[in-house]
Amino acid sequence: IKQEKNVHVSHILIAYTGAVRAPEDIERTQEEAFELAKEIKEKADKGESFESLALKYSNDDSNKKSGGLLEVPAGGGTYVTEFEEAALNELTEVDQTTNPIETPFGYHLIKAREINEASEESIMEEQVNFGIIFFAEKPVEWELTTMNGNFVKTTDIIFDENYKPFIEINLSNEGKELLHTLTEENDKEILGVFIGNELITSFTVKEVNGSGIITIKTPSNTQEADKTKEKFDLAPLPAPIIFIEDLAGTNQESAEEPEQE
């Protein structure tokens, strides 16, 4: 079993005008944000509580009341690259705090709460393999729609309140109208988003989409999000991007076979 290094952290975010998801009332410049982050670091180094500093200064409202504590540890690719690299490479001791780290969201001060070093362990145990075999009455088919790459206006990487990335496809006005029609006429049907022959994601239509925006939440980290965005950016146009799934009923058989190691 291989375990990569991960670090449980707290952080203080100092945003500035123009930074990603910066609060509307933020008026400080990037230079002012950097200077403020350095001042806060000095206060922390002199013994002021990181938690109280987070409550007073942090612009990340989702966790400032908990002292900036982040639920998911750095090291799994959940956070933006600059944040992950700083947490993994600069934090070597518990309670250590980084210098200001710049990301698209602003400047961060990152404090180590728990450090789990990389490890590898071999475990030998009796195993039982259990397999389920599905037999389709006919192959899965995807019905072509008229939605293609010509209707894509922009493809962006967006981060939610926990800094988890997802892909947002913004369609042109014509694409917006077509998506509205597709979701209106295919209620409870499964639509698939493709790039060439590769299925990127699929979803069941639950309501009419009149926003002209397709959200893809399958990337598990920023690296996967970057790769998915690059695929959309490089895909030849007008390649079809949305299909309707036509799936027959299935029968299934199971088999159980013990295996000794």
Buried (B, 14 or more C-beta within 10 A) or exposed (E): EEEEBBBBBBBBBBBBBEBEBBEEEBEBEBEEBBBBBBEBBEBBEEEEEBBEBBBEBBBBEBBBEEBBBBEBBBBEBBBBEBBBEBBBEBBEEEEEBBEBBBBBBBBBBBBBBEBEEEEEEEEEEEEEEEEEEEEEEEEEEBEEBEBBBEBBEEBEBEBEEEBBBBBBBBBBEEBBBBBBBBBEEBEEBBBBBBBEEEEBBBBEBEEBBEEBBBEBEEBEBBEBBBEBBEBBEEBEEEBBBBBBBEEEEEEEEEEEEEEEE
